[in-house]
Amino acid sequence: MNTYYDPNDLAKFGKIGEEVPELSRKFFEYYEAVFKEGELTEREKALIALAVAHAVQCPYCIDAYTHACLEKGSNKAEMTEAVHVACAIRGGASLVHGVQMRNICEKISM
């Protein structure tokens, strides 16, 4: 099946900065620093990244962080729960914007 997203493209990510190496270097240094063990474990950070990947709907990130989660010891149940957290936040964020709609309706109805 052909899709817009080619899983092989994920391996090409490192080449994204060939024309602007200084910016690329800075991004990848930051990225690497973010995912190092700190107050959160690398496993916890991978679960957060997996959830965010689903919220922003990035198939490359979903692929990468599914692998990362498994490599760092997460199981499918934990990963699925993380995705549900992202779903709840994204759904709630959409729903709370309904307050804006209701405010406008009330204003117009006056």
Contacts in CASP RR format, 6 or more apart in sequence:
PFRMAT RR
TARGET T0000
AUTHOR 0000-0000-0000
METHOD contacts of the structure
MODEL  1
MNTYYDPNDLAKFGKIGEEVPELSRKFFEYYEAVFKEGELTEREKALIAL
AVAHAVQCPYCIDAYTHACLEKGSNKAEMTEAVHVACAIRGGASLVHGVQ
MRNICEKISM
5 59 0 8 1.000
5 60 0 8 1.000
7 60 0 8 1.000
7 63 0 8 1.000
9 60 0 8 1.000
10 60 0 8 1.000
10 63 0 8 1.000
10 64 0 8 1.000
13 60 0 8 1.000
14 24 0 8 1.000
14 28 0 8 1.000
16 24 0 8 1.000
17 23 0 8 1.000
17 24 0 8 1.000
18 24 0 8 1.000
34 45 0 8 1.000
35 42 0 8 1.000
35 45 0 8 1.000
35 46 0 8 1.000
35 49 0 8 1.000
36 42 0 8 1.000
40 48 0 8 1.000
41 72 0 8 1.000
42 72 0 8 1.000
43 69 0 8 1.000
43 72 0 8 1.000
43 73 0 8 1.000
43 74 0 8 1.000
46 65 0 8 1.000
46 68 0 8 1.000
46 69 0 8 1.000
46 72 0 8 1.000
46 74 0 8 1.000
47 69 0 8 1.000
47 74 0 8 1.000
47 78 0 8 1.000
47 79 0 8 1.000
47 82 0 8 1.000
48 82 0 8 1.000
49 61 0 8 1.000
49 65 0 8 1.000
49 68 0 8 1.000
50 61 0 8 1.000
50 62 0 8 1.000
50 65 0 8 1.000
50 66 0 8 1.000
50 68 0 8 1.000
50 69 0 8 1.000
50 79 0 8 1.000
50 82 0 8 1.000
50 83 0 8 1.000
51 82 0 8 1.000
51 83 0 8 1.000
51 85 0 8 1.000
51 86 0 8 1.000
52 61 0 8 1.000
52 86 0 8 1.000
53 61 0 8 1.000
53 62 0 8 1.000
53 64 0 8 1.000
53 65 0 8 1.000
54 62 0 8 1.000
54 83 0 8 1.000
54 86 0 8 1.000
54 87 0 8 1.000
55 86 0 8 1.000
55 87 0 8 1.000
55 89 0 8 1.000
55 90 0 8 1.000
66 79 0 8 1.000
69 78 0 8 1.000
69 79 0 8 1.000
END
